[in-house]
Amino acid sequence: MKALALNLIVAVVWLLLQAEASGLQFLLGYLLGFGLIALFPDPLRGRDYVRRSLAAFVFALIFLREFLMSSLQVVRQVLFTPVRQLRPRIFRYPTGGLSSIEALLLSHVISLTPGTTTIDISDDRGEFILHVMNGDPDAVRRSIDQTLKKGILAFTR
């Protein structure tokens, strides 16, 4: 947490040193501070901060890719798949071992990707009830585990 505070302080100082304050200048200051923390992680105690920040950035890219790919898949199914060939499914997805925040974040990113929706979360947060527009539940589980869940765990742990 100290590394984040230091990064924000560097960004604000950078912003104050500029002739004209803007969001771009703040972003440049933030990146400058992040670069300093990445260059000197041990003295600034920022090794975990750098790792988690980079993992969060990679997760954002993974989520964007999944969002775009699932959007294209849904468009293809809606436009070119006859209704009688669609096989919507409701199934359980185990979430054992996830913290409350991780489970909440996973349920939201699942619902944000088109074609799949989190319908319910069990009381013990041990599983989600998911709806998939068309697809094999086992393939959907594997896909979630390998992309979204793995990406979330990379920056939360």
C-alpha positions in Angstrom: 0.0 0.0 0.0 2.9 2.3 0.6 4.1 1.8 -2.9 0.7 2.9 -4.3 0.8 6.0 -2.1 4.4 6.8 -3.3 3.3 6.3 -6.9 0.4 8.7 -6.4 2.6 11.2 -4.7 5.1 11.1 -7.6 2.2 11.6 -10.1 0.8 14.6 -8.2 4.3 16.2 -7.9 4.8 15.7 -11.6 1.4 17.2 -12.3 2.3 20.3 -10.1 5.6 20.8 -11.9 3.9 21.0 -15.3 2.8 24.3 -16.8 -0.6 23.0 -17.6 -2.4 20.3 -15.6 -4.1 17.6 -17.5 -5.1 14.0 -17.2 -2.4 13.0 -19.6 0.2 14.7 -17.4 -1.1 12.9 -14.4 -0.9 9.6 -16.3 2.7 10.4 -17.3 3.6 11.1 -13.7 1.9 7.9 -12.6 3.9 5.9 -15.2 7.1 7.7 -14.1 6.4 6.8 -10.5 5.6 3.2 -11.5 8.8 3.0 -13.4 10.8 4.2 -10.5 9.2 1.7 -8.2 9.8 -1.1 -10.8 13.5 0.0 -11.1 14.1 0.1 -7.3 11.6 -2.5 -5.9 13.6 -3.5 -2.8 14.4 -0.1 -1.3 10.9 1.2 -2.0 9.2 -2.1 -0.9 7.3 -2.2 -4.1 8.0 -5.7 -5.6 4.5 -7.0 -4.8 2.9 -3.7 -6.0 4.6 -4.0 -9.3 3.7 -7.7 -9.7 0.1 -7.1 -8.9 -0.2 -4.0 -11.0 1.2 -5.7 -14.1 -1.0 -8.7 -13.4 -4.1 -6.4 -13.2 -3.1 -4.8 -16.5 -2.7 -8.2 -18.2 -6.1 -9.3 -16.8 -7.7 -6.2 -18.3 -6.3 -7.2 -21.7 -7.4 -10.8 -21.2 -10.9 -9.6 -20.2 -11.0 -7.3 -23.3 -10.1 -10.2 -25.5 -12.7 -12.5 -24.0 -15.3 -9.8 -24.2 -14.6 -9.3 -27.9 -14.4 -13.0 -28.8 -17.6 -13.8 -26.9 -19.4 -10.8 -28.5 -18.4 -12.1 -32.0 -19.5 -15.6 -31.1 -22.9 -14.4 -29.9 -23.3 -12.3 -33.1 -22.5 -15.3 -35.2 -24.9 -17.5 -33.2 -27.7 -15.0 -33.4 -27.3 -14.3 -37.1 -26.4 -17.7 -38.5 -27.5 -20.4 -36.1 -31.1 -21.7 -36.4 -33.1 -21.4 -33.1 -33.7 -25.1 -33.0 -29.9 -25.8 -32.9 -29.2 -23.5 -29.9 -28.7 -25.4 -26.7 -29.0 -23.0 -23.7 -27.8 -24.5 -20.5 -28.0 -23.8 -16.8 -25.2 -25.3 -14.8 -23.1 -25.0 -11.6 -19.6 -23.6 -11.5 -17.5 -24.4 -8.4 -15.8 -21.4 -6.8 -14.1 -23.2 -3.9 -11.1 -21.4 -2.6 -12.0 -18.0 -3.7 -12.3 -15.1 -1.3 -15.5 -13.0 -1.2 -13.9 -10.3 -3.4 -12.5 -12.7 -5.9 -15.8 -14.5 -6.2 -17.7 -11.2 -6.6 -15.2 -10.0 -9.3 -15.4 -13.4 -11.1 -19.2 -13.3 -11.1 -19.2 -9.8 -12.5 -16.7 -10.5 -15.3 -18.6 -13.7 -16.2 -21.8 -11.7 -16.5 -20.1 -9.0 -18.6 -19.0 -11.4 -21.2 -21.8 -11.9 -23.7 -23.4 -15.3 -23.9 -22.9 -16.2 -20.2 -24.6 -14.9 -17.1 -24.3 -15.5 -13.4 -27.8 -16.3 -12.2 -27.1 -17.0 -8.6 -24.4 -17.4 -6.0 -24.8 -20.1 -3.3 -25.1 -18.9 0.3 -21.6 -20.3 1.2 -20.2 -18.7 -2.0 -19.0 -22.2 -3.0 -20.6 -22.2 -6.5 -22.3 -20.0 -9.1 -25.3 -21.0 -11.1 -24.5 -19.9 -14.7 -26.6 -19.6 -17.8 -24.8 -20.1 -21.1 -26.6 -19.2 -24.4 -25.1 -22.1 -26.4 -22.3 -24.4 -25.4 -21.0 -27.3 -23.4 -20.9 -26.6 -19.7 -17.6 -28.4 -19.2 -15.9 -26.3 -22.0 -17.3 -23.1 -20.4 -15.9 -24.2 -17.0 -12.5 -24.9 -18.5 -12.5 -21.6 -20.3 -13.4 -19.6 -17.2 -10.8 -21.4 -15.2 -8.0 -20.8 -17.7 -8.7 -17.2 -18.5 -10.9 -15.2 -16.1 -10.3 -17.0 -12.8 -6.5 -17.4 -13.5 -6.2 -13.7 -14.4 -8.1 -12.6 -11.2 -6.0 -14.8 -9.0 -2.8 -13.4 -10.5 -3.4 -10.0 -9.1 -5.4 -10.7 -6.0 -2.9 -13.2 -4.4 
